[in-house]
Amino acid sequence: ILTLRSACSPYRARCMEGQPQELRNPAAMENGTEPCGEERPSEAQETTVTEGAAKIAFPSANEVFYNPVQEFNRDLTCAVITEFARVQLAAKGIQIKVPGEKDVPKVVVNLSEQEEEKAELKEGANLAPGDQPRTAAVGEICEEGLRVLEGLAASGLRSIRFAREVPGLQSVVANDASARAVDLMCRNVQLNGVAHLVHPRQADARMLMYQHQKASERFDVIDLDPYGSPAPFLDAAVQAVSEGGLLCVTCTDMAVLAGNSGETCYSKYGAMALKSRACHEMALRIVLHSLDLRANCYQRFVVPLLSVSADFYVRVFVRVFTGQAKVKASASKQALVFQCVGCGTFHLQRLGKALGASGGRVKFSAACGPPVAPECGHCGQRHQLGGPLWAEPIHDLDFVGRVLEAVSTNPGRFHTSERIRGVLSVVTEELPDVPLYYALDQLSSTVRCSTPSLLQLRSALLHAGFRVSLSHACKNAVKTDAPSSALWDIMRCWEKVCPVKRERLSESSPAFRILSVEPRLQANFTIRDDANPSSRQRGLKRFQANPEANWGPRPRARPGGKAAGEAMEERRRLHQNKRKEPAEDPVQRAARLKTFPCKRFKEGTCQHGDQCCYSHSSPTPEDTAEVAPGDRPETPSQNPPGPGVATGPGVD
């Protein structure tokens, strides 16, 4: 909901109420305090946005970043943090109350063995016989609740939504390096009445997190949603999150993560990205690898809860733990990718190996490889090397099931509940132990044949005894544990049903080499009932359509107010469709063509007469006499015109 209203300065005055006076000096601001009393020039017009339970105002000019398309991102984050708070506070004997939920006891999912032991120890101490469990409601300060940090808050919308929609919070620190953004946050916090929970800060996010490295000062939840890559903030984030705390990271630099610039991806995330149909899942696994690599430097490791690829970004939710023994296993969780440049077949090679030893010990060693020959065994082409990337499961299916149940039983809580249900349903159907996937159209285009239906290919894999699933990152994905040889055998059998004109195939093409081998596996394409996934049968909104015109990453917020915004809009307008010729007005085109003489009329062969689009007027004797013989234009029968001589376009 968008409305326009005038900027009001009383919010700035009220923002100073209750703030320490000694924290308003510049040095204190650099260390991350709340500079809410500074008067700043206001815009004549502001845009008021209502999202969820929050209402925010921000300048109509692009001074503070806001993208409405990421409402799904914010809704999903509120749902995940709510379930995380339910798990964390249940170990302390505190139940959370979510608006719209029925008062039914929730079965808490223990996310780690450490928490299970703590819960058993505290179960008798927290609840005496006859005592009622303590509760935490939305908008109230929970003394034993979660401490949340939003490192790059911009307008403060996400932090305000946390305060108004997520129960069990002790405090929310909304930080941004921009003074204009912090001033706007202060006003929005007062506008929503959450000043007791949300504390705006102005500081460099990295410095603020480095200052909270002590165990007693760490945050239980850290949310990073930068413009572009979060790589500069990851090192500080893995140190500032508490033991077992939640780290939420968004990456919008998908061009880098999807393989368009592998060397840039390596410089930011420590991995080479490949151009592949599975690039979106590969991007998720590269981000998880980068997080775990940075955490390992401090004897910490990550446990993924949920990893989502949506729209133009990827979003990961991980927990961070400390343990030297578990850190040793991190090498065996990473893998390199060997991908054929011809047929797209990929193989994973683990970096490390973990083997069980006597006495329950685990022995770690380097892995042996590579898993492929110098040339692809299917098409004879070379391999590209990508990674390292995370090769373990990217979701905690128990936790995802809890979030899905909470959203399904309370659909009115979020505006994007329908899409959250669809995406999480597909996530629960994914094969957790199968990294990456193939695309249905990729397989058929490789062998140059018609594309089978998704149910036919899935049924053929199931008939052959393999597992298969979809992927939330691609609507025609084929994620299966079948080896590549079995997959190409199925495509060879399909080609016999829909033959290809092999005489048109080059002998060096991947299609010719793959189809020249007889299949060892005889595929059965009869449709099976279990080939159609449950989410597809129920018609859930699994994959998002374009939400609005010209949607996608918005331009970076820039200082300068309305003038800078207008300059950016003018620049975007000039560059829009710059490679396409603008459509010419028909009247102007007809007048322009009439300025060129008709060559066929001069030869006496034009049959269009007055309807001809070119000029049929002959030059007057006076004009002919004035032109010197050497200056006369060349006729069509003579040599072609030289440089600088105008000629008529489109004439045979």
Rosetta blueprint (number, residue, H / E / L):
1 I L
2 L E
3 T E
4 L E
5 R E
6 S L
7 A L
8 C L
9 S L
10 P H
11 Y H
12 R H
13 A H
14 R H
15 C H
16 M L
17 E L
18 G L
19 Q L
20 P L
21 Q H
22 E H
23 L H
24 R L
25 N L
26 P H
27 A H
28 A H
29 M H
30 E H
31 N E
32 G E
33 T E
34 E L
35 P L
36 C L
37 G L
38 E L
39 E L
40 R L
41 P L
42 S L
43 E L
44 A L
45 Q L
46 E E
47 T E
48 T E
49 V E
50 T E
51 E E
52 G L
53 A L
54 A E
55 K E
56 I E
57 A E
58 F E
59 P E
60 S L
61 A L
62 N L
63 E L
64 V L
65 F L
66 Y L
67 N L
68 P H
69 V H
70 Q H
71 E H
72 F H
73 N H
74 R H
75 D H
76 L H
77 T H
78 C H
79 A H
80 V H
81 I H
82 T H
83 E H
84 F H
85 A H
86 R H
87 V H
88 Q H
89 L H
90 A H
91 A L
92 K L
93 G L
94 I E
95 Q E
96 I E
97 K E
98 V L
99 P L
100 G L
101 E L
102 K L
103 D L
104 V L
105 P L
106 K L
107 V L
108 V L
109 V L
110 N L
111 L L
112 S L
113 E H
114 Q H
115 E H
116 E H
117 E H
118 K H
119 A H
120 E H
121 L H
122 K H
123 E H
124 G H
125 A H
126 N H
127 L L
128 A L
129 P L
130 G L
131 D L
132 Q L
133 P L
134 R E
135 T E
136 A E
137 A E
138 V L
139 G L
140 E L
141 I L
142 C L
143 E L
144 E L
145 G L
146 L E
147 R E
148 V E
149 L E
150 E E
151 G L
152 L L
153 A L
154 A L
155 S L
156 G L
157 L H
158 R H
159 S H
160 I H
161 R H
162 F H
163 A H
164 R H
165 E H
166 V L
167 P L
168 G L
169 L E
170 Q E
171 S E
172 V E
173 V E
174 A E
175 N E
176 D E
177 A L
178 S L
179 A H
180 R H
181 A H
182 V H
183 D H
184 L H
185 M H
186 C H
187 R H
188 N H
189 V H
190 Q H
191 L H
192 N H
193 G L
194 V L
195 A L
196 H L
197 L L
198 V E
199 H E
200 P E
201 R E
202 Q E
203 A E
204 D L
205 A H
206 R H
207 M H
208 L H
209 M H
210 Y H
211 Q L
212 H L
213 Q L
214 K L
215 A H
216 S H
217 E H
218 R L
219 F E
220 D E
221 V E
222 I E
223 D E
224 L E
225 D L
226 P L
227 Y L
228 G L
229 S L
230 P L
231 A H
232 P H
233 F H
234 L H
235 D H
236 A H
237 A H
238 V H
239 Q H
240 A H
241 V E
242 S E
243 E E
244 G E
245 G E
246 L E
247 L E
248 C E
249 V E
250 T E
251 C E
252 T L
253 D L
254 M H
255 A H
256 V H
257 L H
258 A L
259 G L
260 N L
261 S L
262 G H
263 E H
264 T H
265 C H
266 Y H
267 S H
268 K H
269 Y H
270 G L
271 A L
272 M E
273 A L
274 L L
275 K L
276 S L
277 R L
278 A L
279 C H
280 H H
281 E H
282 M H
283 A H
284 L H
285 R H
286 I H
287 V H
288 L H
289 H H
290 S H
291 L H
292 D H
293 L H
294 R H
295 A H
296 N H
297 C L
298 Y L
299 Q L
300 R E
301 F E
302 V E
303 V E
304 P E
305 L E
306 L E
307 S E
308 V E
309 S E
310 A E
311 D L
312 F L
313 Y E
314 V E
315 R E
316 V E
317 F E
318 V E
319 R E
320 V E
321 F E
322 T E
323 G L
324 Q H
325 A H
326 K H
327 V H
328 K H
329 A L
330 S L
331 A H
332 S H
333 K H
334 Q E
335 A E
336 L E
337 V E
338 F E
339 Q E
340 C E
341 V L
342 G L
343 C L
344 G L
345 T L
346 F E
347 H E
348 L E
349 Q E
350 R E
351 L L
352 G E
353 K E
354 A E
355 L E
356 G E
357 A L
358 S H
359 G H
360 G H
361 R L
362 V E
363 K E
364 F E
365 S E
366 A E
367 A L
368 C L
369 G L
370 P L
371 P L
372 V L
373 A L
374 P L
375 E L
376 C L
377 G L
378 H L
379 C L
380 G L
381 Q L
382 R L
383 H E
384 Q E
385 L E
386 G E
387 G E
388 P E
389 L E
390 W E
391 A L
392 E L
393 P L
394 I L
395 H L
396 D L
397 L H
398 D H
399 F H
400 V H
401 G H
402 R H
403 V H
404 L H
405 E H
406 A H
407 V H
408 S H
409 T H
410 N L
411 P H
412 G H
413 R H
414 F L
415 H L
416 T L
417 S H
418 E H
419 R H
420 I H
421 R H
422 G H
423 V H
424 L H
425 S H
426 V H
427 V H
428 T H
429 E H
430 E L
431 L L
432 P L
433 D L
434 V L
435 P L
436 L L
437 Y L
438 Y E
439 A E
440 L H
441 D H
442 Q H
443 L H
444 S H
445 S H
446 T H
447 V L
448 R L
449 C L
450 S L
451 T L
452 P L
453 S L
454 L H
455 L H
456 Q H
457 L H
458 R H
459 S H
460 A H
461 L H
462 L H
463 H H
464 A L
465 G L
466 F L
467 R L
468 V E
469 S E
470 L E
471 S E
472 H L
473 A L
474 C E
475 K E
476 N E
477 A E
478 V E
479 K E
480 T E
481 D L
482 A L
483 P L
484 S H
485 S H
486 A H
487 L H
488 W H
489 D H
490 I H
491 M H
492 R H
493 C H
494 W H
495 E H
496 K H
497 V H
498 C L
499 P L
500 V L
501 K L
502 R H
503 E H
504 R H
505 L L
506 S L
507 E L
508 S L
509 S L
510 P H
511 A H
512 F H
513 R H
514 I H
515 L H
516 S L
517 V L
518 E L
519 P L
520 R L
521 L L
522 Q L
523 A L
524 N L
525 F L
526 T L
527 I L
528 R L
529 D H
530 D H
531 A H
532 N L
533 P L
534 S H
535 S H
536 R H
537 Q H
538 R L
539 G L
540 L L
541 K L
542 R L
543 F L
544 Q L
545 A L
546 N L
547 P L
548 E L
549 A L
550 N L
551 W L
552 G L
553 P L
554 R L
555 P L
556 R L
557 A L
558 R L
559 P L
560 G L
561 G H
562 K H
563 A H
564 A H
565 G H
566 E H
567 A H
568 M H
569 E H
570 E H
571 R H
572 R H
573 R H
574 L H
575 H H
576 Q L
577 N L
578 K L
579 R L
580 K L
581 E L
582 P L
583 A L
584 E L
585 D L
586 P H
587 V H
588 Q H
589 R H
590 A H
591 A H
592 R H
593 L H
594 K L
595 T L
596 F L
597 P E
598 C L
599 K H
600 R H
601 F H
602 K H
603 E H
604 G L
605 T L
606 C L
607 Q L
608 H L
609 G H
610 D H
611 Q H
612 C L
613 C L
614 Y L
615 S E
616 H L
617 S L
618 S L
619 P L
620 T L
621 P H
622 E H
623 D H
624 T H
625 A H
626 E H
627 V L
628 A L
629 P H
630 G H
631 D H
632 R L
633 P L
634 E L
635 T L
636 P L
637 S L
638 Q L
639 N L
640 P L
641 P L
642 G L
643 P L
644 G L
645 V L
646 A L
647 T L
648 G L
649 P L
650 G L
651 V L
652 D L
